[in-house]
Amino acid sequence: MGYLNLLNKNTIIAFLNLLPINLAGIVLCFIWYKILYFYKGLNESKYLIIHEIEKDLPLRPCKAEWVCIGEGKDPKKYKPFTDAEVFIPGLFFLLHLIVLIESIPLGN
């Protein structure tokens, strides 16, 4: 709780102590978010390749699975995990931003 106790100080020193922590947190959350979307795209590409390879095979289990879950069109059957995953870095981004804003010293 020492991190948040600095918010009670409302001084320039407290702000300068919190600034690098919050800026680093905001940058890390942004990078985390970008990494998640990079891997989402990579995963989609891999499945496109698998579907192409399956066209030459007697069985197409990945295609059958995709059809069973409504080809991603029915949210009751399929919800991309990335949608839930990106909520977490977004939440931490917001928390760091709130603490950063709250730490700005306003003249008393």
N, C-alpha and C positions, 0 to 999 in steps of 0.2 A: 504494500500500500504506500510505500515511500514515493513511488512515482506519482500517484494521485494526490498525495499530501502537498506536493509542490503547488498544486492548483490553489490551495488556500492562501498561499503567500502573496499572490497578486503583485509580484515585484519583477523588475527587469531581470534580476538574477535567476529567479524561478523560471521565467520565460526562456532565458538563454540555456538553462539546464534542460528544459523540456523540448526545445526546438530541434536539436539533432536527433533525439529519440523519435519524435513524431515524424520528422521528415524521412528518416530512415524507414520507419514503419509504413508510411504512405508509399514510398518508392518500392519497398518489398512487396506490398500488397498489389501494386500495379504489375510488377514483374510476375508475381504468382498468377494473377488473372491472365496475363498474356501467355504464360506457359500452359495453362489449362486449355486455352483455345488453340494453341499450337498442337497439343497432343490430340485434341478433338479432331482437327483437320487431318493429322497423320493417321489416326484410327479410321476415319472415313475413307481415306485413300487406300488403306490396307484392305478394307472390306470390298471396295470396288475391284481391286486386283483379285481377291479371293473369288468374287462372283464371276469374273472373267475366266479364271482357271477352272471353276466348277462347270462351265459350259462344255468342257471337253471330258468331263467325268461322268460315269454312269449315275452317281448320286450327287445331289446338291444340298447338303445339310444346312449350310449357312443361308442359302436362298430360302429353303423351307422354313427355317427359323424366322427369317425376316417377314415372310408371308404370314406366318402364325401370329406375329405381333402387329399385324396390320400395316406393315411397311412404314412404320413410324407415324402414321396418320391418325391413329386412335390413341389419345392420351390415357385412356383407361388401360390399354394394353402395353403401351411403351412411352416412357418419359425419359429423355436423355439425361444421363447422370450429370453431364456438364452443367445443366440448368441448376441443379442443386449445389454442385461443387463451387460454382462462381459466387454463390451467396456468401460463403465464408470469407474469402479475401475482401469482398465488398463490405461486409460487416466490420472487419478489422480496419479497413480503409476509413470507414465512417467514424469509428471510435477514435482513431488517431487524429482525424480532422477535427472532431469535437474537442478533444483534449487540447489540441493546438490552438484552436480559436478561444477556448475558455482560459488558456494560459496567457493570453495577450493582456499585459498590464494596462488597466484603465486608471488614469489619474484619480486619486482619492481626494 
